[in-house]
Amino acid sequence: MKKTLAEEVIDNAAKELADDIDFEILTRLFVESGWVKVVLEPMTWEHGYEVDSWVEKNVKDSFQTRGLVWVFKDPKEANWFKLRWLS
């Protein structure tokens, strides 16, 4: 049976909320095990693309991101990220 637009919107919102909760739990576990969390300020789409491109070129170890929240396994890479994008 085909879903109504309202049902699709509700399903999408529920999935986004579940993904946010999962990421928050995962982030807490990572930080407890030594990863570094960095939260960026709101930015334009273009600036976000610059951040993503920089990370792709410069970060070699594991990381996770969702929106403006980033967690890095390597503290040095997290520091370079902070220096580049928080200053």
C-alpha positions in Angstrom: 0.0 0.0 0.0 1.3 3.4 -0.9 2.1 5.8 1.9 0.5 9.2 2.1 2.7 12.3 2.0 2.0 12.8 5.7 3.1 9.3 6.5 6.3 9.7 4.5 7.1 13.0 6.3 6.5 11.3 9.7 8.7 8.3 8.7 11.5 10.5 7.6 11.4 12.6 10.7 11.4 9.5 12.9 14.4 8.1 11.0 16.3 11.5 11.4 15.6 11.5 15.1 16.7 7.9 15.5 19.9 8.7 13.5 20.6 11.7 15.7 20.1 9.6 18.9 22.4 6.8 17.5 25.1 9.3 16.6 24.9 10.9 20.1 25.3 7.6 21.8 28.2 6.6 19.4 29.9 9.9 20.0 29.7 9.6 23.8 31.3 6.1 23.6 34.0 7.4 21.3 34.9 10.3 23.5 35.0 8.1 26.5 37.6 5.9 24.7 39.8 8.9 23.8 38.4 10.4 20.6 38.0 14.2 20.4 34.7 15.9 19.7 34.6 19.2 17.8 31.4 21.2 17.2 31.5 23.8 14.4 29.4 26.9 14.2 26.5 27.0 11.7 27.8 27.8 8.2 26.7 28.0 4.6 26.5 25.0 2.4 29.5 26.2 0.4 31.6 26.5 3.6 30.5 23.1 4.7 31.7 21.7 1.4 35.1 23.3 2.0 35.3 21.6 5.4 34.4 18.2 3.9 37.0 18.6 1.2 39.7 19.6 3.7 38.9 16.6 5.8 39.0 14.3 2.8 42.5 15.5 1.9 44.0 15.9 5.4 42.4 13.4 7.9 44.0 10.0 7.6 42.7 8.3 10.8 39.0 7.4 11.6 36.4 10.1 12.2 32.6 10.4 12.3 30.4 13.4 11.6 26.8 14.4 11.6 25.9 17.9 10.8 28.3 20.3 12.7 29.5 17.6 15.1 32.8 15.8 14.4 34.7 13.2 16.4 38.2 12.3 15.6 40.2 9.2 16.7 43.6 11.0 16.4 43.8 14.0 18.8 46.5 15.6 16.5 44.1 15.6 13.6 41.3 17.0 15.8 43.7 19.8 16.8 44.6 20.6 13.2 40.9 20.5 12.4 40.1 23.0 15.2 43.0 25.3 14.2 41.7 25.4 10.6 37.9 25.6 11.2 37.4 27.2 14.6 39.7 30.1 14.2 
